[in-house]
Amino acid sequence: MLVDGKWTADWQPVQATDAKGGFVRQVSGFRSFVTPDGAPGPTGEGGFPAEAGRYHLYVALICPWASRTLIARKLKGLEDAISVSVVEPALTEEGWRFGDYPGADRDTLNGATFLHELYSRADAHYTGRATVPVLWDKVRGTIVNNESADILRMLNSGFGALARPDLDLYPADLRERIDELNARIYPRLNNGVYRAGFATTQGAYEEAFADVFGMLDELEVRLAAGGPYLFADRFTEADIRLFVTLVRFDAAYHGLFKCNLRMLKDYPALSDYLRRVLDLPGVRETVNIDHIKRGYYSIRALNPTGIVPVGPDVSALGL
């Protein structure tokens, strides 16, 4: 991680644990918002007005949090307004790296080799991990935000007339219910798989494991009874947040993270739901199973040999 703006040690997946040995995720450090007129958003400072070509997303195709933003950018029609760079899938001793791996990019905007260089450029005294996604302001030469939940919201409404007006991922009449569902799915499933994979005690692992499959069982019932999406026929940010975890489940979380009670393909309604979301225009382009597998299996703390499994067969999920 970075300490006072300088890289200090080899990359490690776990920076903190709770009293039970459970995985604790770092809080994002940049929290400003792009708004239609540049006024301050819910957090951070103002001065980031919506302008075509001004902002740039740094992402990893392995990462579910970054993939949230890629999907929203596609669905809201912001591809021409916001440029993108993709880091290589394998984590190095200095974290995310730009390069020539198929599907990845060099950083032609800022000339960085490693993502952490952008954090130091934005804040010369930054202390913390260099994570994706990063929303970068080309005009001010700084990070606007590195919290995927915030970026997802601003891609929906912060870019004003630059975005598709006919798709609202966070409609006013559903906001309370979306927030309630997100607050349940995030700790038990989105972050639950990480809590299982990076647990440092048996108890912490088993608790996370129970949360993951309890949530999957609940969602299977919900989608079998309703659907086609989490809120009937209305596709929202809650669907994006769920999809990015589901699409990685069989390829990475089932094996590497020891979430192996069942595979996603064992859930008929969730499998149908996954294929349905994949078929939305642009979504499939944000999914790269090779990056996902190579990225997760590059985590040496979990896979010291670096061997990437040939399987599993995810064709039944439409992948």
N, C-alpha and C positions, 0 to 999 in steps of 0.2 A: 504494500500500500504506500501511498504518499504521506510523508510527514514533513510539514512545513515546506511543501512544494517539491520535495525531492523523493525519488523512489528509494525505498529502504531495504526491501527484502524480496525473496522469491514469492510469487503469487501463491496464496493459500485460500481455499474455499471458505474456511470458517475463521472469522475474526473475533467472534464473541459467542459465548454460550450462557444459558440461564442456569439457575441453581440445580436443575434436573439433568444438565448436560445437553439441553436442546439448542438447536440452531437459532441464532438471533441475527436478523437481517439489518444491515446498515440503513440508517435514515438518509434519504437523499439530501444533498447539500445545496443545490441550486433550484430555487422555487419561484422564479418570476414567470409571468404569463405574457404570451402574445395576445393582444386584444384588438378589435377592429380599429380603435382610435388611439391605441398606445397608452390608455389609462391603466393604472395598476390593476392586477387581477386579485384573486383571493389571498395570495401570499406574494412576497417579494416586492420588487420595485417596478415602476412604470417605465415607459420609454421604448416599448417593443411593439410598434404598430404593425398591423397586418399589411405586408407588401409582397407582391409577387417577386420571387427570386432572391429575397433577402435572407431566408432561413434555410438551414441545412440539417438533415438528420444523420447522425452517426449511429449505426445499428449493427447487431450481430444476428445472423439468421438462426443460430443455435438458440438464441435467448427468447423466452416467451414474453418478457416485459418489452423488449424492443419490437417484437413482432406485433404487439398490440398497436404500436404507432404506425407500422407499415400498413397494416390492414385499414386503419382509419384513414390514412393518407390516400389509399386506393379508393375506398368506398366514398369518400367525400370529394373525389375528383381533384385532389391537390398535387398530383404528380408533377405538373408543369410549374407549380408555384413553389414547391419545396424540393430541393435536390437531396440526394442520398449517397452516403458512402457505407460500404459493408466491410467489416473487419474479417480477417481470416477465422475459420472455425476453431482451430486448436489454440487453447490458452498457453501462453508462453510464461517464462519466469518473470516477465514484466507485464503480464496480463494480455489484454487484447492488442493485436498487431495488425497493421495494414500490409497488404501484399498481393501476390499474384495467384493465390490458390483459386481454382475455378469458382466463380460466383462471388469472389471478394474483390476489393478495390485497393488501390493505393490512395493515399490522402492527397489528392491534387489541389484541394482547397487551402490547406494549411501546411502541407509538407511534413506531417508528423509520421513517425514510424510506429509509435505506440500510442494508444488512446490516452494514456496518462499524461502525455505531453500537452494535450489540449486542456486538461484540468489545470496544469501548472501555468499555462498561458492565460487562462481565465482568472486564476487566483494564484499568485506567486507563492502564497503561504498556505495553500490548500492541504488539509490533512484528512485522509480518508481513502476509500477505494475508488478506482476509476471504472465506472460502470456504464453500460449502455441501457437504454438509449440516451443520446445527448442531442438536444435541440440547440443549434449554434446560430448566433446572429453574425452574419457576414459584415454588417455595417459597423457594429460596435466591437467586433472581434472577441466575443465572449460567449459563455454558455448561458442560455436563457433558463433552461430547466433540464434536470436529469431524472425526474420522477415520471415513470410511464403513465401513471394514473392521471397526473396533471396534463401531460402532453396529449393523451387521448381526449381529454375534455376540451383542450384548446383547439385541437384539430377539428373537433365537432362544431365549435361555436366561435372560436377566437379569430378565425380568418375571414369572417364576414362574407362579402359577396364573392370572394375568391373560391369558396367552397360550394358544393352542391346544396341547394336550399331544400330539396325534396326529401332528404334523409336526415332525420334528427336522431342521433344515437343516445341522447339523454333528454327525452321529451319531458316537459314540465309536469304532466299529469302522472308520469311514472317514476319521477325522481326518487321519491321516498321509498318506493318498493325496490327500485334498482339499488339504491344505497344499502337497503336492508339485506338484499340477496348477495351483493358484493361482499358485505361484511361477514357473511357466513361462509361463502365459497372461498374467499381469499385465505383465511388461516387454516382451513381444513383441507383444501385441495390445492389451490394455486401455490401457496407457500407450504402446504402440508407435505407435498412430495419432497421438497427441500428439507423440511424438518426430519423426514424419515431418512433421506439420503445422507445428510450431514450430522445426524445424531451421534453423540459421543458416549451415550449410555444405552443399555438395553431398554430401560424404562422409557426414555425419551423417544426411542425408535418405535416401540410398541404403541405408545400413545399417538404418535403421528400416523402410524400405519392404520390404526382404528379410525382416526379422523378421515383419512383419505378414502377408505372404502365405505365408511358410513355416508360420506358426501356423495360418492359415485352412486351408491344404492338409492339415495334419496333423489338424485337428479334423474336416474333411470325411471323411477316411478313418475316423477313430474312430467318428463317428456313423453312417456308412454300414454299418460292421461290427457295431455294437452298438446303443446307444440303448434306449429313446427319449430318455434323458438322458445326461449325461456318465458317470454310474455306473449304467448299465443302467436299471432302472425306478425308481431312487431319486433324487428331486429334492433337490438340496442347494444350499448357498450358492454352490458353484462354478458352477452353472447360472445363478443370478442374476447373478453377476459377468460371465459370458460374455454373457448375453442383452442386458444394457444397452449393451454395445459393438456387438453385431450389429445391434440395432434402429436404431442411428444410422448405420450404415455407408453405405448407399446415399444417404441423405438429406444427409449432411454430410461424412463422412470421405473418400468417394470423390472428391468434387469439391474442396471447400475445402482438405482436408488432403493432396491429391495422392496418395491411396492408390488409384490408378486402373488397376491392372493388370487387375483383374476387379471386378465388383459382387457383392454377396452373392447376388443372384438367379441368378448363374452357378454357384452351389454347391447342387446339389439337396438333399443331406442337411442342410446348414446351413439352407437355406430351410425345409425341413419342420420342423426343430427349432425355428426361430423361430416359426413358426405354432403349433406345439404348446405352447410356453411362453405365447404370447399368449392362448391359449384357457384357460389356468388361471384359476380364478375370481379376479377383481380385478386381474389383471396388466394387461390392456388399458387399464384406467382410469388407469394410471400413465404411459402413453405419449401424448405430444402432438406430432405431427410438425410442426405449425405452430410451437410453441415451440422445438423442436429446430432447425429451419431458421432461424428469425428470430434465435435466440440465437447460433448459430455464425456466421452471416453478418453479425452485428453487430460482430464482432472486426475493428476497423479496420486492425490491422497486417496482416491477411490479405485484407481486403475493403474497401479505402478508400472505395468509393462507397456501401457499405451496401445494394446491390441484392441482394434475396433471389431466387434462381432459382425459376421456376415448377415445374420438375421436380425430381428425376426421378419417374417413375411407380413407386410402391412398392406398388401394389395386388396384384401377384403375390405379395408377402410377407404378404398379409393385413392390410395397414395402410391 
